[in-house]
Amino acid sequence: MPDTPTRASKTPPSTAPTAGEKKVEEVQINGRPYYPGGDPDMPLLWYLRDELRLTGTKFGCGIGACGACTVLIDGKAQRACVTPVKATIGHAVTTIEGLATSAGLHPVQRAWIEEDVAQCGYCQAGQIMAAAELLARNPNPGDGDIAKLPNLCRCGTYPRIRRAIKRAAQIAREGTK
């Protein structure tokens, strides 16, 4: 199979303006600067997937209800399908591709694997991003906190999701010792 730009090992090109072009505002995506051109009202989801080839963020409903397209904008979970690119200018966007660091997988990603959460897997990137944001603001969430996450899973893996979020909190606590 030929290597494609959508593979995790590939990093999409940054589209910086050239010397003769008008200065375009920057958005940080997974720690890299990008200068989106084109339609400023384009949903962030399509910019990520079609322009940058970051295909981990999924299209689910297109109305911000299901959460398959969840990304972090300045650390806050947001729906990429209803967020225009222009709303991200000057902000930091993190997608599932950018959640892991050079130190390794994010605790939520590790826990997702350990707890074998995914069934069909389609909603998982959005679920993981929402869980990462929850743990960033509440390092020891209870069942009630986890139940408030608005992301949907058609396969009904909610018990495994809950276990994984609790496991991720434990992994994060152990990592800070």
GIMOJO-V686443 format. One line per field, one symbol per residue. ss: DSSP state (~ for helix, > for strand, _ for the rest). burial: # if it has 9 or more other C-alpha atoms within 8 Angstrom, else .. Layout:
# GIMOJO-V686443
ss->???
burial->???
This chain:
# GIMOJO-V686443
ss->__________________________>>>__>>>________>~~~~~~~~__________________>>>>__>>>>____>~~~~___>>>_~~~~_>__>__~~~~~~~~_________~~~~~~~~~~~~~~_____~~~~~__________~~~~~~~~~~~~~~~~~~__
burial->................#........######.####...#.########..###.#####...#.########.#.#########..##.##########....########..#.#.....#############.....#....#....#.#...#..##########.##.....
